[in-house]
Structures are given as C-alpha cells and as structure tokens.
Amino acid sequence: MERIRKRNGNHQNDIILMEQTASTYYDHFQPPTDEEGEVIVVKGY
C-alpha cells in the first residue's frame, strides 16, 4: 500500500487509485490455482 500511496497522482496521466479500492482488492485476492492453467506474467509498462 505504501508504494501505491507514493505513486498515486505523481504523473499527469495517472489514474488515481483510492486506497480503499486497493485495500479491498488485496484483501479479496486469490492466487490462481493449478486447475486454472498456466500463469503468464507480462512485464513492462
């Protein structure tokens, strides 16, 4: 959450992510299971 706080709104085209929204997402995040198939990580911006 600290990283989000530091980055939020630092650039002209940033999308502002409310801390409550991020917190709710993290609290309910469930990692993919083996049954869901291969996980592909896309790096970059």
PAVO-892555 format. One record per atom (N, C-alpha, C): atom name; residue in one letter; residue number from 0; x, y, z. Coordinates in steps of 0.001 Angstrom, whole numbers, plus 500000, padded with zeros to 6 digits. Each point is the difference from the previous one (the first is absolute). Layout:
<pts>
+----+----+-----+--------+--------+--------+
! at ! aa !   i !     c1 !     c2 !     c3 !
+----+----+-----+--------+--------+--------+
! CA !  A ! NUM !      X !      Y !      Z !
...
+----+----+-----+--------+--------+--------+
</pts>
This chain:
<pts>
+----+----+-----+--------+--------+--------+
! at ! aa !   i !     c1 !     c2 !     c3 !
+----+----+-----+--------+--------+--------+
!  N !  M !   0 ! 500817 ! 498811 ! 500000 !
! CA !  M !   0 ! 499183 ! 501189 ! 500000 !
!  C !  M !   0 ! 500869 ! 501264 ! 500000 !
!  N !  E !   1 ! 501140 ! 499914 ! 500639 !
! CA !  E !   1 ! 500886 ! 501171 ! 500038 !
!  C !  E !   1 ! 500437 ! 500387 ! 498587 !
!  N !  R !   2 ! 500283 ! 499029 ! 499175 !
! CA !  R !   2 ! 500408 ! 500268 ! 498613 !
!  C !  R !   2 ! 498881 ! 500723 ! 499246 !
!  N !  I !   3 ! 498769 ! 499577 ! 500203 !
! CA !  I !   3 ! 498868 ! 500654 ! 499342 !
!  C !  I !   3 ! 499869 ! 501438 ! 500493 !
!  N !  R !   4 ! 500136 ! 500206 ! 501291 !
! CA !  R !   4 ! 499908 ! 501360 ! 500559 !
!  C !  R !   4 ! 501051 ! 500917 ! 499386 !
!  N !  K !   5 ! 501218 ! 499485 ! 499838 !
! CA !  K !   5 ! 501095 ! 500819 ! 499477 !
!  C !  K !   5 ! 499808 ! 500337 ! 498523 !
!  N !  R !   6 ! 499417 ! 499080 ! 499228 !
! CA !  R !   6 ! 499897 ! 500194 ! 498552 !
!  C !  R !   6 ! 498716 ! 500687 ! 499573 !
!  N !  N !   7 ! 498990 ! 499987 ! 500798 !
! CA !  N !   7 ! 498669 ! 500483 ! 499635 !
!  C !  N !   7 ! 500008 ! 501474 ! 499615 !
!  N !  G !   8 ! 499771 ! 500285 ! 498725 !
! CA !  G !   8 ! 499885 ! 501381 ! 499541 !
!  C !  G !   8 ! 501308 ! 500707 ! 499755 !
!  N !  N !   9 ! 501110 ! 499273 ! 499918 !
! CA !  N !   9 ! 501298 ! 500637 ! 499781 !
!  C !  N !   9 ! 500215 ! 500439 ! 498560 !
!  N !  H !  10 ! 499250 ! 499437 ! 499069 !
! CA !  H !  10 ! 500167 ! 500325 ! 498589 !
!  C !  H !  10 ! 498690 ! 500533 ! 499440 !
!  N !  Q !  11 ! 500102 ! 500808 ! 498968 !
! CA !  Q !  11 ! 498852 ! 500685 ! 499446 !
!  C !  Q !  11 ! 498875 ! 499044 ! 499588 !
!  N !  N !  12 ! 500322 ! 498843 ! 499443 !
! CA !  N !  12 ! 498981 ! 499088 ! 499493 !
!  C !  N !  12 ! 499686 ! 498849 ! 500942 !
!  N !  D !  13 ! 500400 ! 500114 ! 501249 !
! CA !  D !  13 ! 499731 ! 498936 ! 500972 !
!  C !  D !  13 ! 498505 ! 499811 ! 500221 !
!  N !  I !  14 ! 499626 ! 498765 ! 500171 !
! CA !  I !  14 ! 498658 ! 499677 ! 500462 !
!  C !  I !  14 ! 500103 ! 499905 ! 501511 !
!  N !  I !  15 ! 499168 ! 500724 ! 500700 !
! CA !  I !  15 ! 500058 ! 500028 ! 501453 !
!  C !  I !  15 ! 499330 ! 498740 ! 500551 !
!  N !  L !  16 ! 500732 ! 499263 ! 500793 !
! CA !  L !  16 ! 499497 ! 498788 ! 500633 !
!  C !  L !  16 ! 499763 ! 500301 ! 501471 !
!  N !  M !  17 ! 498744 ! 499994 ! 500372 !
! CA !  M !  17 ! 499656 ! 500282 ! 501393 !
!  C !  M !  17 ! 500531 ! 498873 ! 500891 !
!  N !  E !  18 ! 500520 ! 500368 ! 501148 !
! CA !  E !  18 ! 500585 ! 499015 ! 500904 !
!  C !  E !  18 ! 498982 ! 498935 ! 500410 !
!  N !  Q !  19 ! 498764 ! 500398 ! 500217 !
! CA !  Q !  19 ! 498962 ! 499034 ! 500381 !
!  C !  Q !  19 ! 499764 ! 498969 ! 498890 !
!  N !  T !  20 ! 500029 ! 500443 ! 498744 !
! CA !  T !  20 ! 499813 ! 499084 ! 498871 !
!  C !  T !  20 ! 501141 ! 498996 ! 499942 !
!  N !  A !  21 ! 501230 ! 500486 ! 500113 !
! CA !  A !  21 ! 501158 ! 499119 ! 499971 !
!  C !  A !  21 ! 499981 ! 499027 ! 501174 !
!  N !  S !  22 ! 499653 ! 500487 ! 501161 !
! CA !  S !  22 ! 499954 ! 499160 ! 501187 !
!  C !  S !  22 ! 498955 ! 498890 ! 499854 !
!  N !  T !  23 ! 498835 ! 500339 ! 499475 !
! CA !  T !  23 ! 498954 ! 498999 ! 499783 !
!  C !  T !  23 ! 500466 ! 498952 ! 499004 !
!  N !  Y !  24 ! 500649 ! 500432 ! 498927 !
! CA !  Y !  24 ! 500521 ! 499070 ! 499000 !
!  C !  Y !  24 ! 500994 ! 499034 ! 500644 !
!  N !  Y !  25 ! 500973 ! 500533 ! 500722 !
! CA !  Y !  25 ! 501016 ! 499150 ! 500624 !
!  C !  Y !  25 ! 499404 ! 499055 ! 501039 !
!  N !  D !  26 ! 499029 ! 500486 ! 500752 !
! CA !  D !  26 ! 499371 ! 499166 ! 501031 !
!  C !  D !  26 ! 499249 ! 498811 ! 499416 !
!  N !  H !  27 ! 499501 ! 500144 ! 498768 !
! CA !  H !  27 ! 499196 ! 498947 ! 499381 !
!  C !  H !  27 ! 500723 ! 499275 ! 498873 !
!  N !  F !  28 ! 501278 ! 500321 ! 499771 !
! CA !  F !  28 ! 500747 ! 499371 ! 498912 !
!  C !  F !  28 ! 500224 ! 498520 ! 500292 !
!  N !  Q !  29 ! 499776 ! 499177 ! 498976 !
! CA !  Q !  29 ! 500266 ! 498576 ! 500109 !
!  C !  Q !  29 ! 500951 ! 499612 ! 498876 !
!  N !  P !  30 ! 501177 ! 499475 ! 500333 !
! CA !  P !  30 ! 500951 ! 499611 ! 498960 !
!  C !  P !  30 ! 499400 ! 498908 ! 499114 !
!  N !  P !  31 ! 500401 ! 499953 ! 498727 !
! CA !  P !  31 ! 499504 ! 498961 ! 499114 !
!  C !  P !  31 ! 500388 ! 498612 ! 500499 !
!  N !  T !  32 ! 499166 ! 499050 ! 499730 !
! CA !  T !  32 ! 500272 ! 498619 ! 500387 !
!  C !  T !  32 ! 500549 ! 499221 ! 498818 !
!  N !  D !  33 ! 500556 ! 498839 ! 500253 !
! CA !  D !  33 ! 500517 ! 499150 ! 498930 !
!  C !  D !  33 ! 498902 ! 499613 ! 499012 !
!  N !  E !  34 ! 498782 ! 499866 ! 500488 !
! CA !  E !  34 ! 498885 ! 499626 ! 499138 !
!  C !  E !  34 ! 499662 ! 501087 ! 498977 !
!  N !  E !  35 ! 500412 ! 501228 ! 500272 !
! CA !  E !  35 ! 499694 ! 501107 ! 499097 !
!  C !  E !  35 ! 500991 ! 500112 ! 498842 !
!  N !  G !  36 ! 501036 ! 499199 ! 500017 !
! CA !  G !  36 ! 500956 ! 500016 ! 498897 !
!  C !  G !  36 ! 501221 ! 500842 ! 500290 !
!  N !  E !  37 ! 500811 ! 500137 ! 498976 !
! CA !  E !  37 ! 501270 ! 500695 ! 500103 !
!  C !  E !  37 ! 499806 ! 501489 ! 500270 !
!  N !  V !  38 ! 500843 ! 500548 ! 500858 !
! CA !  V !  38 ! 499984 ! 501428 ! 500293 !
!  C !  V !  38 ! 501053 ! 500667 ! 499118 !
!  N !  I !  39 ! 499602 ! 501025 ! 499287 !
! CA !  I !  39 ! 500923 ! 500738 ! 499134 !
!  C !  I !  39 ! 500193 ! 501383 ! 500603 !
!  N !  V !  40 ! 501243 ! 500344 ! 500273 !
! CA !  V !  40 ! 500321 ! 501298 ! 500579 !
!  C !  V !  40 ! 500477 ! 500905 ! 498865 !
!  N !  V !  41 ! 499344 ! 501143 ! 499847 !
! CA !  V !  41 ! 500374 ! 500963 ! 498968 !
!  C !  V !  41 ! 500766 ! 501107 ! 500680 !
!  N !  K !  42 ! 501238 ! 500184 ! 499594 !
! CA !  K !  42 ! 500839 ! 501050 ! 500592 !
!  C !  K !  42 ! 500016 ! 501203 ! 499082 !
!  N !  G !  43 ! 500119 ! 501140 ! 500607 !
! CA !  G !  43 ! 500096 ! 501230 ! 499212 !
!  C !  G !  43 ! 498889 ! 500954 ! 500364 !
!  N !  Y !  44 ! 499974 ! 501094 ! 499305 !
! CA !  Y !  44 ! 499003 ! 501019 ! 500303 !
!  C !  Y !  44 ! 499382 ! 500480 ! 498735 !
+----+----+-----+--------+--------+--------+
</pts>
